[in-house]
Amino acid sequence: VLLGTITANFSVAAGGTPVLIVFNSAGFDTAGALNTGTGRITVPRRGTYEFGCGWTFLAMDADVQALLWMYLNASQSKRLGHVYSSATASRTVMVNGAVQVQLQSGDVVDCRAQHGSAGAINLNGSSTDTYVYLRWVSDWP
């Protein structure tokens, strides 16, 4: 149904709170589901979907965690990825994940990033490194 990306580096604040990633560009979006102003995706029809996203943190602190979350209707729903940076600071850390979920028409999903570094860290603005997608799989009763 869609593939969204970011067009410039995106800052994720420190503090441990998951930050909504604003995917501001749609590589394709057959249902007009991605709001490029908010980064949120409105589910076009009821069914089973594969939701996935991934990102690359640039210059992460040493020995801290990075997490990737799916939010459903503004509530934390699924942890899609979880990694720890290496013992050396200023490392690039990639996290990605996907899940199959049953969604209703009008549900809103988004992808959020979280990290344990002391200061804000940028997500790489490359479309190959930071992306979100929603793919319809099947109907469900």
URCOR-V982008 format. One record per residue. RES is the residue in one small letter. PHI is phi in radians with two decimals (none if undefined). PSI is psi in degrees with one decimal (999 if undefined). Layout:
# URCOR-V982008
res->(RES,RES)
phi->(PHI,PHI)
psi->(PSI,PSI)
This chain:
# URCOR-V982008
res->(v,l,l,g,t,i,t,a,n,f,s,v,a,a,g,g,t,p,v,l,i,v,f,n,s,a,g,f,d,t,a,g,a,l,n,t,g,t,g,r,i,t,v,p,r,r,g,t,y,e,f,g,c,g,w,t,f,l,a,m,d,a,d,v,q,a,l,l,w,m,y,l,n,a,s,q,s,k,r,l,g,h,v,y,s,s,a,t,a,s,r,t,v,m,v,n,g,a,v,q,v,q,l,q,s,g,d,v,v,d,c,r,a,q,h,g,s,a,g,a,i,n,l,n,g,s,s,t,d,t,y,v,y,l,r,w,v,s,d,w,p)
phi->(none,-2.70,-2.40,-1.96,-2.40,-1.92,-1.85,-2.65,-0.96,-2.19,-1.47,-1.99,-1.14,-1.30,2.12,1.46,-1.51,-1.04,-1.94,-1.13,-1.53,-1.56,-1.38,-1.73,-2.52,-1.90,-1.12,-2.74,-2.76,-1.19,-1.99,1.12,-1.50,-1.53,-1.57,-1.29,-1.51,-1.99,1.45,-1.57,-2.04,-1.70,-1.15,-1.35,-2.73,-1.11,2.88,-1.61,-2.21,-1.81,-1.97,-2.57,-2.72,-2.76,-2.74,-2.16,-1.42,-1.73,1.01,-1.42,-1.11,-1.32,0.96,-2.23,-1.68,-2.28,-2.21,-2.21,-2.18,-1.76,-1.91,-2.16,0.89,1.22,-2.10,-1.04,-2.08,-2.40,-1.54,-1.66,-2.81,-2.76,-2.39,-1.98,-1.28,-1.31,-1.28,-1.83,-1.20,1.08,-1.69,-1.48,-2.18,-1.84,-2.36,-2.62,-3.05,-2.64,-2.62,-1.65,-2.42,-1.62,-2.22,-1.70,-1.00,1.64,-1.02,-2.10,-2.09,-2.67,-2.02,-2.28,-1.95,-2.54,-2.62,-1.90,-1.23,-1.24,-2.20,-1.08,-2.28,-1.50,-1.51,-1.12,-1.41,-1.34,-1.17,-1.47,-1.82,-2.32,-2.70,-2.41,-2.56,-2.36,-2.20,-1.22,-1.89,-2.92,-1.30,-2.49,-1.17)
psi->(-44.6,158.0,117.8,148.5,173.9,152.5,-2.7,163.1,145.8,124.3,132.6,116.2,155.2,169.2,-8.5,-4.0,131.3,135.0,127.9,125.7,123.8,99.5,106.6,11.6,137.4,114.5,-41.5,151.6,88.4,-19.4,2.6,35.8,-25.9,123.5,106.7,-7.1,-28.4,-20.0,0.7,151.5,126.7,121.9,125.0,-28.2,154.9,139.7,-177.2,130.2,155.8,122.3,130.8,154.6,164.5,155.7,164.7,118.8,135.9,133.7,56.4,149.4,163.9,145.7,44.2,162.4,155.5,134.1,152.8,127.7,146.4,130.7,140.1,120.1,47.0,12.1,142.4,129.4,-56.3,138.7,120.0,-23.9,153.6,118.8,161.8,140.5,165.2,179.1,-6.4,130.7,168.6,41.1,146.9,129.6,124.6,136.9,134.1,161.3,166.5,158.0,147.5,130.3,151.4,125.5,150.9,153.4,130.4,-13.7,151.1,125.3,152.0,169.6,135.3,146.3,147.9,145.4,165.4,13.9,159.9,-31.0,177.3,147.5,143.6,141.1,141.4,131.6,7.7,136.5,-17.9,-16.8,-26.0,115.6,162.4,147.1,154.4,121.9,124.0,134.7,-50.8,166.4,162.0,148.5,999)
